[in-house]
Amino acid sequence: MKIVNLESLQNQPVEFNGKIVSGVSIRWLIKKEDGAPNFAMRYFEMQPHTEIPAHFHPWEHEIFILDGECEITAGNITKHVSKNSAVFIEPNIEHSYKNNSDKLLKFLCIIPHT
């Protein structure tokens, strides 16, 4: 068993295609190195008016909004999501996240190890 307190972990920058995404940070709560054989759990924070650009990958992932709100686009569908919403994003679907609000967005993202 592993127990980790979010506050004990340092924010790390989020990087896509070799570029750091301004205003977005990640903390790896559970990862393969912790003995988790199938999934990683990550905690993200997005500052107001920031975006995780469109990207895709061959694995699914699940998102749970802890606080705040955002727009998530998957393929050609855009949905507004807010606190206590869960989102499933299929593999190989281009997707992006936009925090258009004035509030910090906090969410969990679960992905399989690939």
C-alpha positions in Angstrom: 0.0 0.0 0.0 1.1 3.6 -0.7 -0.4 6.6 0.9 0.6 10.0 -0.4 -0.5 13.5 0.6 -0.9 15.9 -2.3 0.8 18.7 -0.4 4.0 16.6 -0.1 4.5 16.5 -3.9 6.0 19.3 -5.9 4.2 20.7 -8.9 5.9 19.8 -12.1 5.5 21.5 -15.5 3.3 19.9 -18.2 5.1 19.4 -21.5 3.7 18.7 -25.0 5.9 18.2 -28.0 8.9 19.6 -26.1 7.2 22.8 -25.0 6.1 23.6 -21.5 2.4 24.5 -21.2 2.2 27.8 -19.4 0.0 27.9 -16.3 -0.6 24.1 -16.1 1.1 21.8 -13.5 1.0 18.1 -12.7 1.7 16.0 -9.6 2.1 12.2 -10.1 0.1 10.6 -7.2 0.5 7.0 -8.1 2.8 5.6 -10.8 4.3 2.4 -12.1 7.4 2.9 -9.9 5.1 2.8 -6.8 4.1 -0.8 -7.7 0.8 0.1 -9.5 0.8 -2.5 -12.3 -2.0 -1.0 -14.5 -2.8 2.7 -14.0 -1.2 6.0 -13.0 -3.1 8.7 -11.1 -2.2 12.3 -11.8 -3.4 15.6 -10.3 -3.5 18.6 -12.5 -4.0 22.3 -11.8 -4.8 24.8 -14.6 -4.6 28.5 -13.9 -7.4 30.7 -15.1 -7.5 31.3 -18.9 -5.0 28.5 -19.8 -5.2 25.6 -22.2 -3.8 22.1 -22.7 -3.5 22.0 -26.5 -5.1 19.4 -28.7 -3.3 16.1 -28.6 -4.1 12.4 -28.9 -2.6 9.1 -27.9 -3.5 5.4 -28.1 -4.8 5.0 -24.6 -8.0 5.9 -22.8 -8.1 8.1 -19.8 -10.6 9.2 -17.2 -10.9 12.7 -15.7 -12.5 13.8 -12.5 -13.0 17.5 -11.9 -12.2 18.3 -8.2 -12.8 22.1 -8.4 -13.4 24.7 -11.0 -14.8 24.3 -14.6 -13.5 23.9 -18.1 -14.3 23.1 -21.7 -13.2 19.7 -22.9 -13.1 19.0 -26.6 -12.9 15.4 -27.8 -13.0 15.0 -31.6 -15.6 17.5 -32.8 -17.6 17.6 -29.5 -17.0 20.3 -26.9 -18.6 20.0 -23.4 -18.6 22.3 -20.4 -17.7 20.4 -17.3 -17.5 21.5 -13.7 -16.8 20.3 -10.1 -17.8 16.6 -9.4 -18.0 15.7 -13.2 -16.3 12.6 -14.5 -15.2 12.4 -18.1 -14.1 9.4 -20.2 -11.9 10.1 -23.2 -11.5 7.2 -25.7 -8.2 6.2 -27.2 -6.9 7.9 -30.4 -9.4 10.8 -30.1 -7.9 14.3 -30.4 -8.8 16.2 -27.2 -8.0 19.5 -25.4 -8.8 21.3 -22.2 -9.6 25.1 -21.8 -10.0 26.8 -18.5 -11.9 29.9 -19.6 -12.9 30.9 -16.1 -11.4 33.1 -13.5 -10.9 30.2 -11.1 -8.2 27.6 -10.7 -9.2 24.2 -12.2 -8.2 21.1 -10.3 -8.7 17.6 -11.7 -7.5 14.0 -11.5 -6.5 12.1 -14.6 -6.2 8.3 -14.6 -4.2 6.7 -17.5 -3.1 3.1 -18.1 0.6 2.3 -18.3 1.6 1.8 -21.9 
